[in-house]
Amino acid sequence: MRNFIELSLDSLKSFPIKEKKGMLPVEPDLVFDFYMFPKVFVINDLVDKLSPYLKSNVELQDGAVELKHSDLRANYSYLYVIEPNTVESVSDDVHIFRNEENSSLFFSEELINEINKLPMDYILYRWNK
């Protein structure tokens, strides 16, 4: 059985993908957005490298990330997690899923390791305070 690690506002400090502040005005490579529900945006240049882990339960959609109030950047893919699951019920080909309440995302250790290998200078976490 695959091991999963939860990403939620409560588990943020222990999540193994740490926020990295890039030199502005550089765009983030990866954005974890917690406004309303957890979302993941990946800069399009890196999506192909993660695609082996995104074949099941994820739909890639064009995404846009607002970096400043009037600055919308559109060269992102939004990882839309299709179905909720539990760790016990997830199939072997799933590397990311959300819980039933849509308050947490769960990442396989393999996907986290792959993300951490990517050359990223700027990882952003955002939430509504």
C-alpha positions in Angstrom: 0.0 0.0 0.0 1.3 3.4 -1.0 2.1 6.0 1.8 0.3 9.4 1.6 1.1 12.6 3.4 -1.7 15.1 4.1 -1.6 18.8 3.1 -4.0 21.0 5.0 -3.7 24.2 6.9 -3.3 22.2 10.1 -0.5 20.0 8.6 1.3 22.7 6.7 4.3 23.0 9.1 5.1 19.3 8.8 4.5 19.0 5.1 7.7 17.9 3.3 7.5 20.5 0.5 8.6 23.7 2.0 7.8 27.2 0.9 10.7 28.9 -1.0 10.7 32.6 -1.7 12.0 33.5 -5.1 13.5 36.7 -6.2 10.5 38.8 -7.3 9.2 39.4 -9.9 9.9 35.8 -10.8 6.8 33.6 -11.0 6.3 30.8 -8.6 7.0 27.3 -9.9 4.4 25.7 -7.6 1.5 27.3 -5.8 -0.5 25.6 -3.0 -3.6 27.7 -2.7 -6.0 27.2 0.3 -8.6 29.8 -0.6 -12.0 28.0 -0.1 -10.4 24.6 -0.7 -6.8 23.3 -1.3 -5.6 23.7 -4.9 -2.3 23.1 -6.6 -1.0 25.1 -9.6 2.2 24.0 -11.4 4.0 26.2 -13.9 3.6 24.7 -17.3 7.3 24.1 -17.8 7.3 21.5 -15.0 4.1 19.6 -15.7 5.6 17.1 -18.1 8.1 16.0 -15.4 5.2 15.3 -13.1 2.9 13.7 -15.6 3.7 10.0 -14.7 2.2 10.8 -11.3 -0.9 12.7 -12.7 -2.4 10.0 -14.9 -5.2 9.0 -12.5 -7.7 11.0 -10.5 -6.3 14.3 -11.8 -7.4 16.5 -14.6 -5.0 19.1 -15.9 -6.7 22.4 -16.6 -5.4 25.8 -17.7 -4.9 27.8 -14.6 -4.1 31.4 -13.7 -2.5 32.6 -10.5 -2.9 36.1 -9.2 0.4 37.2 -7.8 -0.5 40.8 -7.0 -3.9 42.4 -7.0 -3.9 43.3 -10.7 -1.3 40.7 -11.9 -2.8 37.5 -13.3 -0.3 35.0 -14.7 -1.8 32.3 -17.0 1.1 29.9 -17.7 0.0 27.4 -15.0 -1.7 24.1 -15.0 -4.3 23.6 -12.3 -4.3 20.0 -10.9 -8.0 19.4 -10.5 -8.4 16.4 -8.2 -11.4 14.6 -9.5 -12.7 12.2 -6.8 -12.5 12.2 -3.0 -10.9 9.1 -1.5 -9.5 7.7 1.7 -6.1 6.3 2.1 -7.6 2.8 2.5 -9.7 3.0 -0.7 -7.3 4.6 -3.1 -6.1 2.6 -6.1 -2.5 1.9 -6.9 -2.3 4.3 -9.8 -3.4 7.4 -7.7 -0.7 9.7 -6.4 -2.9 12.6 -5.3 -6.4 12.8 -3.9 -8.6 15.0 -1.7 -10.7 14.1 1.3 -14.5 14.0 1.3 -14.8 17.4 3.0 -12.4 19.0 0.4 -10.3 20.4 3.2 -7.1 18.4 2.6 -5.0 17.0 -0.3 -3.1 13.8 0.1 0.2 13.3 -1.9 2.0 10.0 -2.3 5.5 9.9 -1.0 6.7 9.2 -4.6 5.0 12.4 -5.9 6.5 14.4 -3.1 9.9 13.0 -3.8 9.6 13.9 -7.4 8.4 17.4 -6.7 11.4 17.9 -4.3 13.8 16.8 -7.1 12.6 19.5 -9.5 14.6 22.6 -9.9 12.3 25.1 -8.2 13.3 28.4 -6.8 9.9 29.7 -5.7 7.2 27.6 -4.0 4.2 29.6 -2.7 1.6 28.8 -0.1 -1.5 31.0 0.0 -4.5 31.0 2.3 -7.2 33.4 3.2 -6.4 34.8 6.7 
